[in-house]
């Protein structure tokens, strides 16, 4: 069967003129529909994309600063500061805030760097990660970030319910009696009601929330200011314990006012028990930090609103950094004032101590409710935007398709987020939810720092953020800090999240439709390129050694439709080496574009379809021979260059279409365009073959540049699936250590013979071939070869066995005693082997005998046969050697007719070594 080098394919490349590009750019800048037909190849400018009316109208203060402040304060500022200071003390609390803000600060610089490096669209942090890390990693982290927002929303709703009961419960601070009934089911009802209200606001639109966030922020600032003033105004008094505290018998605890003794009492940690849990769990450093970290997880609230911002790349850095500074100052002030005025017993047994010591209790009540509810609402909206972005990017295929909105407000995504929050509020204890929330957000922060670190290390020319206050060091410190804290404090949660994230990455890599459409660019590809270039420069061809030789193959084929099993086989034969699939197309550049551009994409799809680890090299040349010569000489890069060229055999066998054969394991219809044109067409007649002269000259060209050559025949009969499933009908790999035109047993020790033996050994060592037995056949053409002579010279088979042991090749030797003797071959060798006329005088009977011997020995169970390729004839430069080439190919045809899949090998280099 003839796997030729080329069959012409129809080019399909659109020409993009400069006028077309300018029309599109003008349309994008002016938002005027273009009348120019759409062409391929123009540049996409993300910043110039036309904006839909009514979208992205929120500024920095209302769209980023206020949501970030409200999300960060959430449950911590009014409800859990007593829990922190009362258990951890001032020193540890400030140290934990320092660690948290250091990590968050590094993360914010990474967010600012990524967000100012291009246009940020809906999805916020997920959008940044997916466009940096690619669909698999970005989709996995985006999914975890979505659940982080859901858990955070559930946390804030639980905190809001707690604030509601502390103020308006049966014994609340704002009602004397007859307040809201309390109990587990009542609290679940209140949480569900608050979640339903959040759903209503979210369905009304995120812009509405963004506009009201300013009023909510002002309200919260007034309430916080009243708390600070109360520490200076309220005189010492006794504070009652809340009804929810059943751990202690004491009913009143001391509020001392500003007092140094109280401050020293609260200076060091003294961990107690958490009265909000059912069994009063013992508090430790990790649980305190888990709750504290919820106060810094809101830094992404502004990034989550990126779809509604006027200028995301400007608003996100400015609004986030100022919000970080504002909340940090507030936390530090509240820590000092709390420690200096409240006894430790009060702080450990009344987490809402700010209520009874405020100058006007409703201030704190309003602050608690607005801070927690607005934070929960912000997280609900953020979760819905991330979910919609995942759906738009087709990360999970049809599963999330209903989440895509056509009206601008993702109704279905909001409803789905609301349902998951509804599940989250069943957890009960606020502190328990806080632990999970902190781990999920730290994982997201880890990914953001990883993305920014990778971008900086990859030195991509297009990574030019306008935010300059970052470096690879800040990203590295943020990354290491997140990883260290998450595994040191909550190792079980950390391993669970790491396992979930890894599983998502693997699943999305194999199952996500977006993984096959790399339209965003992947950081991994940039880093791989960066490192591969360095290592290629270190790979010096002058330092190559035969001990570390491995096959580096260039397979020249015409159409993979008829060569699929051969491609699959060579993929196994390379054994970790270089595998290049080469294809020549006859033609020349005419100034209308690259005629191979579209075709190259089909070859890449072919690599994916056949699941082979190969590169593709396409060549446009005036003849097949010249194109093959170019590929032979230039394929590869640096020291990574093919040293062995494989060609399909030139015969008259009818090609088999493995892509359309219903019984073929390679069956596919992805290369049959709807237009009716068949990609990778097969040869339909003998007339389409290349000439014998051109084919033999191609072989001579390969040998001329000192590269090994292999001719592959009958591989359309190779059943790779049978090999892999260890079929009992396939048992052997056979190597014939003989030059057909020089049938001397001593040739078994020549470089060409050992090259064929090495290739066979490499094939057998490949996965799926290891169950086959390697057999080395040696012809005994003289009596001296058959046994030891009188001088003690050992037989060929004994010496070959010793050589196989030295080479560590597990093979058995088989003597062929019925091979025709040299003296019986007649006068056809007269004139010497170099005489070109030798091929016309090779007896047909000799070739039939040799073919019969090989066929008989390999009749049952041979998967692949390796035979030495006879030296091609010396051709004249004039090119009028067509008859001689036909004679040479006739010799090869008669030699290999009706054999198993056969490789004719001619090696020029020593590739075996006995050295250590």
BELDATA-V262994 format. One record per residue. N is the residue number from 0. RES is the residue in one small letter. SS is DSSP state (H for helix, E for strand, - for the rest). PSI is psi in radians with two decimals (999 if undefined). D_CENTER is the distance of its C-alpha to the mean C-alpha in whole Angstrom. Layout:
BEGIN
N,RES,SS,PSI,D_CENTER
N,RES,SS,PSI,D_CENTER
END
This chain:
BEGIN
0,x,-,2.44,39
1,x,-,1.85,38
2,x,-,1.53,35
3,x,-,3.11,36
4,x,-,-0.48,34
5,x,-,2.47,34
6,x,-,2.35,35
7,x,-,2.47,35
8,x,-,2.60,33
9,x,-,2.16,33
10,x,-,2.65,32
11,x,-,1.46,30
12,x,-,2.22,30
13,x,-,2.50,31
14,x,-,2.14,33
15,x,-,1.89,32
16,x,-,2.80,35
17,x,H,-0.59,36
18,x,H,-0.65,38
19,x,H,-0.70,35
20,x,H,-0.76,33
21,x,H,-0.65,35
22,x,H,-0.73,36
23,x,H,-0.72,33
24,x,H,-0.71,33
25,x,H,-0.70,36
26,x,H,-0.69,35
27,x,H,-0.60,32
28,x,H,-0.60,34
29,x,H,-0.10,37
30,x,-,0.61,36
31,x,-,2.28,38
32,x,-,2.41,37
33,x,-,2.50,37
34,x,-,-0.02,39
35,x,-,2.32,37
36,x,-,2.57,35
37,x,-,2.28,32
38,x,-,2.76,30
39,x,-,2.66,27
40,x,-,0.00,26
41,x,-,2.82,27
42,x,-,2.38,25
43,x,-,2.17,24
44,x,-,1.82,25
45,x,H,-0.63,24
46,x,H,-0.35,27
47,x,H,0.16,29
48,x,-,2.42,28
49,x,-,2.39,31
50,x,-,2.39,31
51,x,-,2.48,33
52,x,-,2.48,36
53,x,-,-0.01,36
54,x,-,2.58,33
55,x,-,1.07,32
56,x,-,0.16,35
57,x,E,2.42,35
58,x,-,-3.01,35
59,x,H,-0.83,34
60,x,H,-0.90,37
61,x,H,-0.55,37
62,x,H,-0.42,33
63,x,H,-1.00,31
64,x,H,-0.91,34
65,x,H,-0.84,36
66,x,H,-0.64,33
67,x,H,-0.80,31
68,x,H,-0.83,35
69,x,H,-0.68,35
70,x,H,-0.61,32
71,x,H,-0.72,33
72,x,H,-0.86,36
73,x,-,-2.03,36
74,x,-,-0.20,37
75,x,H,-0.82,37
76,x,H,-0.69,40
77,x,H,-0.31,43
78,x,H,-0.45,42
79,x,H,0.19,40
80,x,H,-0.60,42
81,x,H,-0.68,45
82,x,H,-0.71,42
83,x,H,-1.00,41
84,x,H,-0.65,44
85,x,H,-0.52,46
86,x,H,-0.81,44
87,x,H,-0.31,42
88,x,H,2.95,45
89,x,H,-0.80,44
90,x,H,-0.88,43
91,x,H,-0.67,40
92,x,H,-0.82,39
93,x,H,-0.62,39
94,x,H,-0.71,37
95,x,H,-0.72,35
96,x,H,-0.69,35
97,x,H,-0.80,34
98,x,H,-0.80,31
99,x,H,-0.78,30
100,x,H,-0.50,31
101,x,H,-0.82,30
102,x,H,-0.80,26
103,x,H,-0.64,26
104,x,H,-0.80,28
105,x,H,-0.70,25
106,x,H,-0.68,22
107,x,H,-0.66,25
108,x,H,-0.62,25
109,x,H,-0.73,21
110,x,H,-0.77,21
111,x,H,-0.69,24
112,x,H,-0.80,22
113,x,H,-0.73,19
114,x,H,-0.38,22
115,x,-,0.22,24
116,x,-,0.18,22
117,x,-,-3.07,22
118,x,-,2.17,23
119,x,-,2.20,22
120,x,-,-2.92,22
121,x,-,2.54,22
122,x,-,-0.24,20
123,x,-,-2.12,21
124,x,H,-0.67,18
125,x,H,-0.76,16
126,x,H,-0.76,16
127,x,H,-0.79,16
128,x,H,-0.75,12
129,x,H,-0.64,11
130,x,H,-0.15,12
131,x,H,-0.84,11
132,x,H,-0.16,8
133,x,H,2.97,6
134,x,H,-0.58,7
135,x,H,-1.04,5
136,x,H,-0.75,6
137,x,H,-0.72,9
138,x,H,-0.70,10
139,x,H,-0.86,10
140,x,H,-0.67,12
141,x,H,-0.66,14
142,x,H,-0.78,15
143,x,H,-0.63,17
144,x,H,-0.62,18
145,x,H,-0.82,20
146,x,H,-0.53,21
147,x,H,-0.74,22
148,x,H,-0.66,24
149,x,H,-0.84,26
150,x,H,-0.68,27
151,x,H,-0.67,28
152,x,H,-0.73,30
153,x,H,-0.68,32
154,x,H,-0.82,33
155,x,H,-0.64,34
156,x,H,-0.69,36
157,x,H,-0.71,37
158,x,H,-0.69,39
159,x,H,-0.68,40
160,x,H,-0.70,42
161,x,H,-0.75,43
162,x,H,-0.67,45
163,x,H,-0.76,46
164,x,H,-0.63,48
165,x,H,-0.50,49
166,x,H,-0.70,51
167,x,H,0.26,52
168,x,E,-3.03,52
169,x,-,-0.56,55
170,x,-,0.69,56
171,x,-,2.85,54
172,x,-,-0.39,55
173,x,-,-0.07,56
174,x,-,2.45,58
175,x,-,-0.63,60
176,x,-,2.85,60
177,x,-,0.49,59
178,x,-,-2.89,56
179,x,E,2.35,53
180,x,-,2.58,53
181,x,-,2.80,50
182,x,-,2.86,48
183,x,H,-0.80,45
184,x,H,-0.60,45
185,x,H,-0.72,47
186,x,H,-0.66,44
187,x,H,-0.65,41
188,x,H,-0.75,43
189,x,H,-0.71,43
190,x,H,-0.74,40
191,x,H,-0.67,39
192,x,H,-0.81,42
193,x,H,-0.69,40
194,x,H,-0.65,37
195,x,H,-0.67,38
196,x,H,-0.74,40
197,x,H,-0.67,36
198,x,H,-0.75,35
199,x,H,-0.78,38
200,x,H,-0.70,38
201,x,H,-0.67,34
202,x,H,-0.44,35
203,x,H,-0.35,37
204,x,-,2.49,35
205,x,H,-0.50,33
206,x,H,-0.62,35
207,x,H,-0.77,38
208,x,H,-0.73,36
209,x,H,-0.66,35
210,x,H,-0.55,39
211,x,H,-0.21,41
212,x,H,-0.51,38
213,x,H,-0.78,41
214,x,H,-0.69,44
215,x,H,-0.73,42
216,x,H,-0.76,41
217,x,H,-0.72,45
218,x,H,-0.77,46
219,x,H,-0.64,44
220,x,H,-0.71,45
221,x,H,-0.76,48
222,x,H,-0.70,48
223,x,H,-0.67,46
224,x,H,-0.65,49
225,x,H,-0.60,52
226,x,H,-0.74,50
227,x,H,-0.75,50
228,x,H,-0.61,54
229,x,H,-0.59,55
230,x,H,-0.51,54
231,x,H,-0.38,57
232,x,H,-0.80,59
233,x,-,2.30,59
234,x,-,2.84,62
235,x,-,2.47,61
236,x,E,3.04,61
237,x,E,2.35,60
238,x,E,2.33,57
239,x,E,2.63,57
240,x,-,2.64,54
241,x,-,2.70,52
242,x,-,-0.37,53
243,x,-,-0.19,50
244,x,-,1.92,50
245,x,-,0.25,52
246,x,-,-0.49,51
247,x,-,2.74,54
248,x,-,-0.39,58
249,x,-,2.51,58
250,x,-,-0.33,59
251,x,E,2.56,59
252,x,E,2.72,57
253,x,E,2.29,58
254,x,E,2.01,57
255,x,-,-0.16,59
256,x,-,-3.04,58
257,x,-,2.04,57
258,x,-,2.20,58
259,x,H,-0.59,57
260,x,H,-0.72,58
261,x,H,-0.70,55
262,x,H,-0.77,53
263,x,H,-0.59,53
264,x,H,-0.61,53
265,x,-,0.19,50
266,x,-,-0.69,48
267,x,-,2.79,47
268,x,-,2.55,45
269,x,-,1.61,46
270,x,-,2.35,44
271,x,-,-2.48,46
272,x,E,2.62,45
273,x,-,1.92,43
274,x,-,-0.16,46
275,x,-,-0.20,43
276,x,-,2.80,42
277,x,-,-0.69,44
278,x,-,0.23,45
279,x,-,1.06,45
280,x,-,2.54,42
281,x,E,2.28,42
282,x,-,2.49,40
283,x,-,-3.11,38
284,x,H,-0.76,36
285,x,H,-0.75,33
286,x,H,-0.65,34
287,x,H,-0.78,36
288,x,H,-0.62,33
289,x,H,-0.71,31
290,x,H,-0.74,33
291,x,H,-0.68,34
292,x,H,-0.37,30
293,x,-,-0.33,30
294,x,-,-0.06,33
295,x,-,0.07,30
296,x,H,-0.18,27
297,x,H,0.08,28
298,x,H,-0.31,27
299,x,H,-0.03,24
300,x,H,-0.67,27
301,x,H,-0.72,28
302,x,H,-0.59,24
303,x,H,-0.40,24
304,x,-,0.22,27
305,x,H,-0.53,25
306,x,H,-0.31,26
307,x,H,0.10,30
308,x,E,2.58,30
309,x,-,-0.85,32
310,x,-,1.47,30
311,x,H,-0.71,27
312,x,H,-0.40,26
313,x,H,-0.73,30
314,x,H,-0.68,31
315,x,H,-0.87,28
316,x,H,-0.84,28
317,x,H,-0.87,32
318,x,H,-0.69,32
319,x,H,-0.77,30
320,x,H,-0.74,31
321,x,H,-0.65,35
322,x,H,-0.64,34
323,x,H,-0.74,33
324,x,H,-0.76,36
325,x,H,-0.84,38
326,x,H,-0.64,37
327,x,H,-0.78,37
328,x,H,-0.72,41
329,x,H,-0.76,41
330,x,H,-0.76,40
331,x,H,-0.79,42
332,x,H,-0.78,45
333,x,H,-0.59,45
334,x,H,-0.83,44
335,x,H,-0.80,47
336,x,H,-0.66,50
337,x,H,-0.79,49
338,x,H,-0.50,49
339,x,H,-0.14,52
340,x,H,-0.39,54
341,x,E,2.33,53
342,x,-,2.76,54
343,x,H,-0.66,51
344,x,H,-0.70,52
345,x,H,-0.78,52
346,x,H,-0.62,48
347,x,H,-0.34,48
348,x,H,0.04,49
349,x,-,1.63,49
350,x,-,-0.32,46
351,x,-,0.74,47
352,x,H,-0.38,50
353,x,H,-0.44,49
354,x,H,-0.98,51
355,x,H,-0.28,55
356,x,-,0.17,55
357,x,-,2.64,54
358,x,-,-0.48,57
359,x,-,1.91,56
360,x,H,-0.67,54
361,x,H,-0.41,53
362,x,H,-0.91,51
363,x,H,-0.64,49
364,x,H,-0.81,48
365,x,H,-0.71,47
366,x,H,-0.77,45
367,x,H,-0.86,43
368,x,H,-0.76,43
369,x,H,-0.72,42
370,x,H,-0.81,39
371,x,H,-0.77,38
372,x,H,-0.74,38
373,x,H,-0.64,37
374,x,H,-0.74,34
375,x,H,-0.71,33
376,x,H,-0.71,33
377,x,H,-0.73,31
378,x,H,-0.62,28
379,x,H,-0.77,29
380,x,H,-0.74,29
381,x,H,-0.73,25
382,x,H,-0.74,24
383,x,H,-0.62,25
384,x,H,-0.67,24
385,x,H,-0.74,20
386,x,H,-0.72,21
387,x,H,-0.70,22
388,x,H,-0.68,19
389,x,H,-0.69,16
390,x,H,-0.75,19
391,x,H,-0.62,19
392,x,-,0.01,16
393,x,-,0.58,16
394,x,-,-0.77,13
395,x,-,0.34,15
396,x,H,-2.40,17
397,x,H,-0.29,21
398,x,H,-0.64,21
399,x,H,0.13,21
400,x,H,-0.65,23
401,x,H,-0.23,26
402,x,H,-0.20,25
403,x,-,2.27,25
404,x,-,2.52,28
405,x,-,-0.15,30
406,x,-,-0.09,33
407,x,-,-0.44,31
408,x,-,2.00,31
409,x,-,1.47,28
410,x,H,-0.86,31
411,x,H,-0.64,29
412,x,H,-0.66,26
413,x,H,-0.77,29
414,x,H,-0.76,31
415,x,H,-0.73,28
416,x,H,-0.73,27
417,x,H,-0.72,31
418,x,H,-0.71,31
419,x,H,-0.62,28
420,x,H,-0.66,30
421,x,H,-0.64,33
422,x,H,-0.69,32
423,x,H,-0.56,31
424,x,H,-0.09,34
425,x,H,-0.22,36
426,x,H,-0.50,34
427,x,-,-1.62,38
428,x,-,2.27,38
429,x,H,-0.72,36
430,x,H,-0.56,35
431,x,H,-0.77,33
432,x,H,-0.61,31
433,x,H,-0.62,31
434,x,H,-0.82,29
435,x,H,-0.72,26
436,x,H,-0.75,26
437,x,H,-0.72,26
438,x,H,-0.77,23
439,x,H,-0.73,21
440,x,H,-0.64,22
441,x,H,-0.57,21
442,x,H,-0.73,18
443,x,H,-0.72,17
444,x,H,-0.70,19
445,x,H,-0.80,17
446,x,H,-0.67,14
447,x,H,-0.79,16
448,x,H,-0.64,17
449,x,H,-0.74,14
450,x,H,-0.79,13
451,x,H,-0.68,16
452,x,H,-0.77,17
453,x,H,-0.72,14
454,x,H,-0.71,15
455,x,H,-0.72,18
456,x,H,-0.54,18
457,x,H,-0.29,16
458,x,-,0.69,19
459,x,-,2.27,18
460,x,-,-0.51,21
461,x,-,0.02,20
462,x,-,1.58,20
463,x,-,1.18,23
464,x,-,2.52,24
465,x,-,-0.32,28
466,x,-,2.02,27
467,x,-,-0.10,28
468,x,-,0.95,29
469,x,-,2.88,26
470,x,-,3.04,24
471,x,H,-0.48,22
472,x,H,-0.75,24
473,x,H,-0.69,24
474,x,H,-0.71,21
475,x,H,-0.75,21
476,x,H,-0.73,24
477,x,H,-0.71,22
478,x,H,-0.86,19
479,x,H,-0.68,21
480,x,H,-0.78,24
481,x,H,-0.82,22
482,x,H,-0.74,21
483,x,H,-0.79,24
484,x,H,-0.76,26
485,x,H,-0.63,24
486,x,H,-0.49,24
487,x,H,-0.65,28
488,x,H,-0.78,29
489,x,-,1.25,27
490,x,H,-0.65,26
491,x,H,-0.83,26
492,x,H,-0.70,24
493,x,H,-0.79,21
494,x,H,-0.65,20
495,x,H,-0.77,21
496,x,H,-0.72,18
497,x,H,-0.72,16
498,x,H,-0.75,16
499,x,H,-0.74,16
500,x,H,-0.76,12
501,x,H,-0.73,11
502,x,H,-0.70,12
503,x,H,-0.72,11
504,x,H,-0.82,7
505,x,H,-0.79,8
506,x,H,-0.75,11
507,x,H,-0.58,9
508,x,H,-0.68,6
509,x,H,-0.49,10
510,x,H,-0.39,12
511,x,-,2.29,11
512,x,H,-0.53,13
513,x,H,-0.42,11
514,x,H,-0.48,8
515,x,H,0.01,11
516,x,-,1.32,12
517,x,-,1.25,10
518,x,-,-0.14,13
519,x,-,-0.38,12
520,x,-,2.46,11
521,x,-,2.31,8
522,x,H,-0.61,9
523,x,H,-0.66,7
524,x,H,-0.67,9
525,x,H,-0.73,12
526,x,H,-0.69,12
527,x,H,-0.81,11
528,x,H,-0.77,14
529,x,H,-0.78,16
530,x,H,-0.69,16
531,x,H,-0.71,17
532,x,H,-0.74,20
533,x,H,-0.79,21
534,x,H,-0.56,21
535,x,H,-0.64,22
536,x,H,-0.54,25
537,x,H,-0.35,26
538,x,-,1.71,26
539,x,-,2.07,30
540,x,H,-0.34,31
541,x,H,-0.23,35
542,x,H,0.28,33
543,x,-,2.52,32
544,x,-,2.52,34
545,x,H,-0.45,35
546,x,H,-0.54,34
547,x,H,0.39,30
548,x,-,2.49,30
549,x,-,2.67,28
550,x,-,2.34,28
551,x,-,1.81,26
552,x,E,2.43,27
553,x,E,1.94,27
554,x,E,1.98,28
555,x,E,2.05,30
556,x,-,2.80,30
557,x,-,-1.16,32
558,x,-,2.19,30
559,x,-,-0.19,27
560,x,-,-0.65,29
561,x,-,0.02,32
562,x,-,0.29,30
563,x,H,-0.81,27
564,x,H,-0.60,28
565,x,H,-0.74,29
566,x,H,-0.75,25
567,x,H,-0.72,24
568,x,H,-0.80,27
569,x,H,-0.55,26
570,x,H,-0.63,23
571,x,H,-0.59,24
572,x,H,-0.45,27
573,x,-,-0.51,25
574,x,-,1.04,24
575,x,-,0.07,21
576,x,-,-2.92,23
577,x,-,2.37,22
578,x,E,2.01,22
579,x,E,2.23,23
580,x,E,2.05,24
581,x,E,2.56,27
582,x,E,2.32,29
583,x,E,2.36,32
584,x,E,2.25,33
585,x,E,2.24,37
586,x,-,-3.00,37
587,x,-,2.75,37
588,x,-,2.34,36
589,x,-,0.22,38
590,x,-,-0.03,37
591,x,-,0.04,36
592,x,-,3.11,32
593,x,-,1.98,30
594,x,-,-0.16,31
595,x,-,-0.01,27
596,x,H,-0.89,25
597,x,H,-0.71,25
598,x,H,-0.60,25
599,x,H,-0.65,22
600,x,H,-0.62,20
601,x,H,-0.63,21
602,x,H,-0.63,21
603,x,H,-0.67,17
604,x,H,-0.60,17
605,x,H,-0.75,20
606,x,H,-0.77,17
607,x,H,-0.72,15
608,x,H,-0.76,18
609,x,H,-0.18,20
610,x,-,0.80,17
611,x,-,2.67,18
612,x,-,1.55,16
613,x,-,2.80,18
614,x,E,2.77,19
615,x,E,2.29,21
616,x,E,2.07,24
617,x,E,2.52,26
618,x,E,2.37,30
619,x,E,2.09,33
620,x,E,2.88,36
621,x,-,-0.31,40
622,x,-,2.79,40
623,x,H,-0.70,38
624,x,H,-0.81,39
625,x,H,-0.66,38
626,x,H,-0.72,35
627,x,H,-0.66,34
628,x,H,-0.71,36
629,x,H,-0.81,34
630,x,H,-0.72,31
631,x,H,-0.69,32
632,x,H,-0.59,33
633,x,H,-0.22,30
634,x,-,2.53,27
635,x,-,-3.05,25
636,x,E,2.25,24
637,x,-,-2.25,27
638,x,-,-0.14,27
639,x,E,1.29,24
640,x,-,2.47,27
641,x,-,2.42,28
642,x,-,-0.03,31
643,x,E,2.23,32
644,x,E,2.29,32
645,x,E,2.33,32
646,x,E,2.61,34
647,x,E,2.70,35
648,x,-,2.56,39
649,x,-,1.81,41
650,x,-,-3.00,43
651,x,-,0.26,45
652,x,-,2.56,43
653,x,-,2.17,42
654,x,-,2.58,38
655,x,-,2.26,36
656,x,-,1.71,33
657,x,-,-0.30,30
658,x,-,-0.35,28
659,x,-,-0.18,32
660,x,-,2.07,33
661,x,-,-0.38,33
662,x,-,-0.03,33
663,x,-,2.41,30
664,x,-,-0.18,27
665,x,-,0.20,25
666,x,-,2.33,27
667,x,-,2.72,25
668,x,-,0.19,27
669,x,-,-0.17,24
670,x,-,0.31,25
671,x,E,1.57,29
672,x,-,2.71,29
673,x,-,-0.36,31
674,x,-,-0.25,33
675,x,-,-0.28,35
676,x,-,2.47,33
677,x,E,2.03,32
678,x,-,2.56,29
679,x,-,1.10,29
680,x,-,2.61,33
681,x,-,2.84,35
682,x,-,2.34,38
683,x,-,-0.24,41
684,x,-,2.84,44
685,x,H,-0.49,45
686,x,H,-0.40,46
687,x,H,-0.05,43
688,x,-,2.68,42
689,x,-,2.78,42
690,x,-,2.78,46
691,x,H,-0.69,47
692,x,H,-0.79,47
693,x,H,-0.68,44
694,x,H,-0.82,42
695,x,H,-0.65,44
696,x,H,-0.56,44
697,x,H,-0.73,40
698,x,H,-0.76,40
699,x,H,-0.63,43
700,x,H,-0.70,41
701,x,H,-0.81,38
702,x,H,-0.53,40
703,x,H,-0.63,42
704,x,-,0.36,39
705,x,-,0.74,39
706,x,-,2.59,36
707,x,E,2.70,36
708,x,E,2.53,36
709,x,E,2.35,36
710,x,E,2.22,37
711,x,E,2.19,36
712,x,E,2.61,38
713,x,-,0.32,38
714,x,H,-0.17,34
715,x,H,-0.24,35
716,x,H,-0.08,36
717,x,-,2.17,34
718,x,-,1.64,32
719,x,H,-0.58,29
720,x,H,-0.66,28
721,x,H,-0.62,32
722,x,H,-0.79,31
723,x,H,-0.54,28
724,x,-,0.25,30
725,x,-,0.91,33
726,x,-,2.35,35
727,x,-,-0.22,39
728,x,-,-0.19,40
729,x,-,2.01,38
730,x,-,-0.46,39
731,x,E,2.72,39
732,x,E,2.09,37
733,x,E,2.41,41
734,x,E,2.23,41
735,x,E,1.85,45
736,x,-,1.18,46
737,x,-,2.42,48
738,x,E,2.03,49
739,x,-,-0.66,50
740,x,-,-0.02,53
741,x,E,1.18,53
742,x,-,1.24,54
743,x,-,2.28,54
744,x,H,-0.49,53
745,x,H,-0.31,53
746,x,H,-0.25,50
747,x,H,-0.32,48
748,x,H,0.17,47
749,x,-,2.88,46
750,x,H,-0.80,43
751,x,H,-0.68,42
752,x,H,-0.78,43
753,x,H,-0.49,41
754,x,H,-0.78,38
755,x,H,-0.71,38
756,x,H,-0.71,38
757,x,H,-0.76,35
758,x,H,-0.74,33
759,x,H,-0.71,35
760,x,H,-0.65,34
761,x,H,-0.74,30
762,x,H,-0.78,30
763,x,H,-0.51,32
764,x,H,-0.19,29
765,x,-,2.65,26
766,x,-,2.29,25
767,x,-,-0.29,27
768,x,-,-0.05,30
769,x,-,-0.30,31
770,x,-,-0.19,34
771,x,-,2.66,35
772,x,E,2.39,38
773,x,E,2.19,39
774,x,E,2.29,42
775,x,E,2.06,44
776,x,E,2.28,47
777,x,E,2.16,50
778,x,E,2.39,53
779,x,-,1.62,56
780,x,-,-0.19,58
781,x,-,2.69,61
782,x,H,-0.55,63
783,x,H,-0.46,62
784,x,H,-0.35,58
785,x,H,-0.48,59
786,x,-,3.00,60
787,x,-,2.45,61
788,x,-,-3.08,64
789,x,-,-0.40,67
790,x,-,0.10,66
791,x,-,0.13,63
792,x,-,2.16,60
793,x,-,2.76,58
794,x,-,2.83,57
795,x,H,-0.75,54
796,x,H,-0.66,52
797,x,H,-0.78,53
798,x,H,-0.63,51
799,x,H,-0.64,48
800,x,H,-0.75,48
801,x,H,-0.71,48
802,x,H,-0.72,46
803,x,H,-0.64,43
804,x,H,-0.74,43
805,x,H,-0.62,43
806,x,-,-0.04,40
807,x,-,0.65,38
808,x,-,2.08,38
809,x,-,1.62,39
810,x,E,2.75,41
811,x,E,2.47,44
812,x,E,2.49,47
813,x,E,2.05,49
814,x,E,2.41,52
815,x,E,1.68,53
816,x,-,-0.31,57
817,x,-,0.29,58
818,x,-,2.44,56
819,x,-,2.35,59
820,x,-,2.72,61
821,x,H,-0.73,61
822,x,H,-0.20,65
823,x,H,0.00,64
824,x,-,-0.13,62
825,x,H,-3.01,65
826,x,H,0.28,65
827,x,H,-0.27,62
828,x,H,0.10,61
829,x,-,2.43,64
830,x,-,-0.07,63
831,x,-,2.77,60
832,x,-,-0.50,56
833,x,-,-0.17,55
834,x,-,2.06,58
835,x,H,-0.46,56
836,x,H,-0.08,58
837,x,H,-0.59,57
838,x,H,-0.41,55
839,x,H,-0.24,58
840,x,-,0.06,60
841,x,-,2.13,57
842,x,-,2.30,59
843,x,H,-0.56,58
844,x,H,-0.67,59
845,x,H,-0.81,57
846,x,H,-0.64,54
847,x,H,-0.71,55
848,x,H,-0.83,56
849,x,H,-0.78,53
850,x,H,-0.71,50
851,x,H,-0.72,52
852,x,H,-0.85,52
853,x,H,-0.76,48
854,x,H,-0.70,48
855,x,H,-0.78,50
856,x,H,-0.53,48
857,x,-,0.35,45
858,x,-,-0.66,46
859,x,-,2.13,45
860,x,-,0.08,41
861,x,E,2.15,40
862,x,E,-0.82,36
863,x,E,2.48,36
864,x,E,2.28,39
865,x,E,2.21,39
866,x,E,2.51,42
867,x,E,2.39,43
868,x,-,2.17,43
869,x,-,2.62,47
870,x,-,2.18,47
871,x,-,2.68,47
872,x,-,2.67,50
873,x,-,2.06,51
874,x,-,2.63,51
875,x,-,2.54,53
876,x,-,-0.43,52
877,x,-,-0.39,54
878,x,-,0.23,52
879,x,-,0.80,55
880,x,-,0.54,53
881,x,H,-0.72,52
882,x,H,-0.74,55
883,x,H,-0.72,54
884,x,H,-0.69,50
885,x,H,-0.70,51
886,x,H,-0.72,53
887,x,H,-0.81,50
888,x,H,-0.51,48
889,x,H,-0.66,50
890,x,H,-0.81,51
891,x,H,-0.66,47
892,x,H,-0.82,47
893,x,H,-0.57,50
894,x,H,-0.66,48
895,x,H,0.10,45
896,x,-,2.38,47
897,x,-,0.41,46
898,x,-,3.03,44
899,x,-,3.04,41
900,x,-,2.16,37
901,x,E,2.44,38
902,x,E,2.10,37
903,x,E,2.06,40
904,x,E,2.34,39
905,x,E,1.86,40
906,x,-,2.43,39
907,x,-,-0.21,40
908,x,-,2.56,39
909,x,-,2.16,39
910,x,-,0.17,36
911,x,-,2.63,38
912,x,-,2.45,39
913,x,-,0.04,41
914,x,-,2.70,40
915,x,-,999,38
END
